[in-house]
Amino acid sequence: MYLVDSASMKAIDSVTTEKYGVPPSILMENAGANTVNAMVNEFGPIAYRRISVFCGIGNNGGDGFVIARHLVSEGAAVIIFLAGDESAMSAESKFNLETAKKYGIEAVKLSSLEDINTHNTLIVSSDIIVDALLGTGLNREVEGFMAQLIVYINTLNKKTVSVDIPSGVDADTGNIRGVAVYADLTVTFGLPKTGMAVFPGHANTGKLVVADINFPPELLLQPRSDVLVTAELISPLLPYRQPNANKGSFGPIFILGGSPGLSGAVVLAAKAALRSGAGIVNAGIPESLHNAVKPGCDEMIVTNLKETSKGTIAYSNKENILKLCAAAKVVIIGPGIGRDPETQKLVRELIAEVKTPLVIDADGINAVAADKNCLKNNTKDVIMTPHIGEMARLCSMEISDVIKGKIKILKDFTASYGVNVLLKDGRSMLADPQGNMYVNTTGNSGMATPGCGDVLSGLIAALMAHGMQSVQAGILGSYIHGFAGDLLLSETSEEGITAGDIALNIPKAIMKLK
């Protein structure tokens, strides 16, 4: 499913009206009716239930007036609370406000905390709150009374429905513009907005329903750069295994990693690769770690490499490693490899010289961050899998700045360096050098656990070993990875999930997706 920013959605609105002749009043009517249908589907019959509809003065508020009227038709007891100057409304919004009044719906103006206190008893008695205060066009911080009103709504602890987008969420970035409504249900129109698909805005969205309000289908189906990755998109991507395949059909994968104290990273990546269908997995590790790594995965081949004085992989292995990489279908560089300067120098030179498709993870990413020249003039298929902190190091930025601007930062980096990047987050995002971005929809907070990224790198490499390009493998691998974690929630709490559990659950996730 495609994602849109506020400008793209505004363009769809305009073309629908100007080219197709559908007046804004019809779109508003359809938006209101569809929201009420979604409320009934989510909360059950709403006859005799008390519902407070909070409306702003924009078209989002106009949708709210229509919602109020349809709720009355469903038998609900409805009151409108209007925040803002009525004289600034569009003609469609004014019409729908007056129509709502003719249906006997009271419209109470709110402009101060005193107004809220005056009507507090009435509001608190509500069963459901409808948030139609601020729409997708929000481009400033929410301040003053509007901010106070949103905070008040959040304290009510009532079932809350947001219209198009939770008020206060930036439709383009997902950032919170000061404060934002926490919705249990958000009914958005036409296409989901990018800001609701990524954190922190996603946390405010609750259950998302995308409603068809009669935009022309060709406008909604037009290819766009941002995509919400759902099961419908994933299933066709699952690789096919020929009946007469052999181990070499899905490998070999070469993993370069390991250092004192971090030997488990290689084991987790290897286990995940094998459980994702890899035919052969060979791990190049410091020779002193052999007895720590090999027992962790019987099916993995282990190649012992010369060490530095600190027990990490020595630079003198370079030519041997280049041969091992040339013999592989996919190479993973980084799991547990450490930050010894000699090893980091080796990693950068390998990234620049290896011809085989690469997955760069963990301290492989930190090596790149120290000197990104190793990515220049790259012609091979590369995917990097940083978390937010590693992305901040890659871009020489503060973590807080990456969190706020992650979509633009991610797209700018991939365009500048010609590699695919999967940014690991609560909602992971993959961007390619062509400006496309894919937002994953699986996973949970229990996956914020050591080694989870190593499992993901092994999974992606296994899919690449099946012949997939890294961008496809990243999309599919991220979804399977998160789905495997989600399946664990039926067996344990989020606090009890480990990376090893996720690796074990990969085959079950793939089977269910098939």
N, C-alpha and C positions, 0 to 999 in steps of 0.2 A: 504494500500500500504506500502510495506517495505521501510525503510530508510537504507542507507549504509554510512559507513565512508570511508575515502580515501583508507585505506588498503584493505577493503572488495571489493571496486570497482576495485582496481588494481588486486586483485586475480581473479575476474571475467574476466577481460581483459586477464590475463595470461592463464587461463584455456581455454578460448575461442580460443586462438591462439594455445596453445600447445596440447590440447586434441582434439579439434574439427577441427583444421586445418584452421581456418579462419584467414588470414593474417591481421596484423594491418592496412595495406593500404585499405582493404575493409571496416573495421570499420570506418576509417577516412573518406572514401568516403561517407558512409551512414550517418555519423554524419553531414557532410557538407550539403548533400542533404536534410536531415530532418530539419536542421536549416532554410534553405531557404524556405522550405514548411511552416514552422511555421511563418516565417516573412510575407509571402504572406497572410496566414490566418489571421494574426493579423493586418497588415497594408494595406492590399489590394494589387493590382497589383503594381509591382515595376519597370516596364519598364520605362526608361527615368529618373529614380530617381537617384540622386547622393548618393553614399554610400562609406563611408570610413571604411576599415577593418583594425583594429589595431591588430597586431600579435606579439606574443612572439616567443621564439626559441624552446619551448617545443611542445609536441603533441597538446596542445591547439592551438598554432599558426598554426600547420599543418592543423587542422580542419578549421582554418580561411582561409587558402589558397584555400582549396576546396570550401568553402563558396563563396569566391570571384569569382571563376570560374563559379559556378552555377548561381550566380547573373548576371554575364555577359550573360549567356545563356538565362536569363529571360529578358534581354534587359536593365539592369541597367548600369549606368556609374560608374565604380568601380576603386578605387585606394587602394593599400595595403600600410600600414605604418608599417615597421618592426623595432621593438625595441629589440636589442640584437645582439650577434655575430652569424652570419649565419653559421660559421664553426662548431658551437656546436650543430647544429640540428641533429635530427635522420634522417635516410635514407628516411623514408616515408615523413617527413616534407620537406626535400630538394627536393624530387621528385615533390611534389605538388606545391612548390614554383616555380620551373622551368616550370612546366606545366602551371601554372597561367600566367607566363610571356609569354609563347608561345601563350596564348589566347589574348595577347595584353594588359595585365594588368600591369600597372606600379607599381613597388615595391620601395618605398622610405624609406631609412634608417633614423631612428631617434635615436640620441644619446645624445642630449642636448636641453636645452630650446631654443637655437639659431636655431636649426633645426625646432622646433615647430613654432617659429616666422616666419621663412622663408616660411613655408607652411600653415600658419594660414588662409590666405584668402581662399585657396583651401578647407581646412578642414571645416571652418565655413560655406561654401556653401553647405555642405552635408545635405541631408535630413534624413539619418539614419547613426548611428554609430554602428559598430560591435566590440565588445570587445572579442578578442581571445588572451589576453596577458598572463594570468596566470591561470592554471587549478586547479584541485582538490588536486594536490600533494604539494601545497604550505605549507611549514612548517617553515617559518621564517617571520620576519617583512619586509614589503615592504618599501624600502628605496631608496635614491638617485633619479636618473632620472626616474625610473619606478614609484615611488611615485608621482613625479612631473607630469608625463604623465597622471596618473589616475586622479589627481586633475584637470588637464586641461580638460580631457574628461567630468568630472562632471560639469564643468562650461559652456559647450557648449549648454546646454538646448536643446539637440536633442533627438529624439527617439533612445534609446540605447538597443542593443540586446547583452546579454552575452552568451558566448558559454560554456556550461556545468556548470559553476558557475561564479558569478560576480568576477572579478579579485580582490584579496585582502581579500575575505571572507574565513575563515578557514572552510574547508569542514566537519570537525569533531565536532567543538564546536559552530560554528556560530559567533565566535569573529571576529572583524575586525583587520587584521594584519597591523595596522598603518593607511592605507587608503584603500578604496575599491570603485569599480565602482557602481554607482546607475543605475540599469537596469530597463527598462520598461518591458522587456521580457527576460526571461532566458530559454534557451532550454538545458535541461540536458539529459544525455544518459543512458539508461538502467533502472536506479532507481534514485529517488531523494536522494540527499545527506543530511545528518542530519543537517549540518550547514546552509542549506537554509530553513529548516523547523522551526528553532527557531530564536528568536531575539538575537543579532541585525542583523545577516545575512539575516534574512527573509525580513527586511526592504529594503535591497539592491536588492532583487531578482526580484521584480515586479511580473508580471504574470509568472507562472511556467508551462512549457510544458515538459512532459517526453516523449522522443522520443525513439522508438524502432530502434536500429541500427543493429539488427540481432544477439544479444547475444542469446545463447541457452536458451529457456524458462525455463528449469529446474534449471538453475543457478539463474534466476531472481525470480522464485517462491519458491526457497528454504526458509524454515522458518528462520526468523531473529528476533533478540531481539528488534529492534526498529521499530515502526510502525507509519505511518502517518494516523491519524484517519479522514476518509472521510465519506460522506453520505452512500456510498456503504457498508461500514463496520458497520455503525450505525443502519441502518434500520432493519437488522435481530436481533439486540439486544433488540429492543423495547419489553417490557413485554406484555404478553397476560393476559387479564382479563376474568376469567371464567364468563359465563352468569349468573350463580347462586351464584356469590360471595356475601359476606357480608362485613361489616366494618372490621371485624376481619381478613378477608383475606389479608388486606393490612395494618395492624397495630396490636397493637398500636406502635406509635413512642413516646418516652419520650425525651423531651428537657430539659436540665438542664442549666439554664443561668439567665441573668439579674442582674443588679446592678443599683444603682442610676445614672441617666444620660444615661444609655445604655439599657433601657427596650425595645427599638424598635428592637434590634437585635433578640430577642426571637420571636417577632411578625412576622418579615420578614421570619425567618426560618420556623415558623409554617405555614404561608400563602403559602410559596413555596412548602412545603411538601404536603399540602392539594391540591394545584393546580397541583401537580405532581401525584396525585392519592392515597395519603395516606388515609387510612380508619379512623383512630383515631389518634389524636395528643394531648398529655398531656404535659404541660409545668410546670416544677417545678421552682418557682421563689421566691425571698424574699417577705414575706407577705405584706410589705408596698407598693409593686409595683402592687398589684392586680388591683387597679382601673386604673392604667396606661396601663397595659398589656391586660386585658380582653376585653375592648372595641375595641381594635385593630383587634381582630379576633374572631367573635362570635362563630365560629365552633370549636375553641380550648378549651380543658379542662384545667383549671388552678389549680395547687396544690400549696397552700401557704406553705412556709417553714420558719423556724425560722431564725432570722437574727443575724449578728454580730453588734457591735456598729456602724459600718460604713454602715450598710444597705445591706451588701452582705450575701450570703448564709452561715449559721453557720455550723461548724464542727459537732455539736450535731445532725444534721439531717442525719448523715451517714447511720444508720441502716434503717431508713425509705426510704432513697433514694435507697439503695441496693434492697429493696423490689419492689420499683417502676420500677427499671431497670430490675429486674427479670421478671416482668409482661409484659415487652415490647419486641417487635421483634427487634427494633433498638433503640440505645440511641445516642443522640447528646449531647456532653459536650463542653461548652465553649462560645456560643454566648452571648456577653455582661456580662459575669460572673464576670469580674473585677479581680484586682490583689491583693486584700487583702490577706496577708499571711495565715490567717486561712482558707480562702476559697480555696486558691491555694493548701494548704496541703490536704484538703478534695478532691479536684479534682485529685491529684496524687494517693491517696489511692483508689479512686473509679476506676480510670483507671486500676490500678493493680488488683482489686478484682472483678469488674463486669464481668459476664460471657457472657453477651449479646453483639452482634456485635456493634462496636462503630464508630461514626464519631467524630473526635476531631478537633475543630476549634477555632480560635481566642484566647481568654485568656486561653482556655484549652491547646493550644499549648505552650503558655508562661509558664504555670505551668510545663509542661513536660520539657521545656528548662532548668528550674531551677534544675531539678533532673531527669535524664532520666532513672533511675533505675526502675521507674514504668512501663516501657515498657519491662523489662527483663522477661523471662519465659512466655511471652504472648502466649496463645493458641487460643484466639478468633480472629474473623475477625475484623481488625482495619484499618481505613483509616484516615489519617491526611491531612488537607487542608491548609498548610501555604502559605502566600505570601512570596516574597523574603526577606523582613525584618524579618519575623518570622523564615524562614529557616536559616537565619544568626544567630539568637539567638539559635536555636536548635543545630547548629553546632559550636557555640562559634567562629564565624568568622565575618569578616567585610562584609558589604553588597556588596562592590565592588568585593570582592573575590568570593562571591557566584555568582554574575552576570557573572563573567569570567569563572567559572568552574562548572556551575550549573548541567550539565549533569552527570559528574563524582561524584559530591557531592551528588546529589540525589540518584544515584545508590548505592553509598557506604553507605549512611544512611539506606536505606531500607534493604540492605543486613545485616547490623550490628544489626538492631533492629527488623527485622521480621515483619514490618508493611508496608502497602501500603501508598504512599505519593503522593498527587496531588499538585504539585508546581504551584501556580497561577502566571501567567505572561501574557505578550501579546500573547504568544502562550503557554498555560498551558501544563505541562508535568506530566504524572502519571507514577511512577515506582513501581514495585513490588519486593519482596525479591528474586525472581528468576532471576533478572537482566533484565527484560523486561521493555521497556519504550514506552509510547504511547503519541504522540504529537497531541494535539487538533488543529483543523483548523478553528474554529468559534470564533466569538467575535470581539470586536472593542474597541477603546480607550474611547468611551463613557461609558464603563462599569467600568472605573476606578472611582468609586463613592462609598460613604459610604453605607454599608449594602449589597453590591453585593455578598460578601463571605458568608453572612448569608443565602441568597437565595440559593446559591450553596449547602450549607450543608443540607438544608431542602430538596432540590431536590434529592440529592444523597441518603439521608435517606429514602425517599419515594420509590425509586427504590429498595433499599435493603429490604424494607418492602414487596415488591412484590416477594421476594425470591431470588434476585440477590446477588452474592458475591460482596464485596465492590470494587474489582478491575473493574468488569464489570460495576457496578453502577457509579463508578468514570469516566470511559471512556464515558459512555452514558450521564451521568449527565453533565459533562463538555461540551460536544457537544451541548446538548439541551440548556443549560444555555447560551452559546455563540450565538447559533442560535436565541434564543429569543431576545437577544440584537441586533443581526443583523437585525431582522425583524423590530425593532423599527426605524431603519434608513430610512425606507420608509415613516415614519410618522413624524419624528423629526430630529434635528441635534444631533451629538454626545454629544454636550454640554448639551442637554436637557434630557438625559436619567437618570432615577433614579432606584434604586434597586426595589422599588415598581412596577415601570413599567415593569421591567424584570419578576418579579413574576407573574404579570397579563398576560404576554405574553407566559408563559410556555405552557398552553394548546394549543395555536395556533401553537407553534413550534412543539409540539408532533403531532398534527393533520397533519401538512404539511409533517413531516417525515414519518408518516404512509402512 
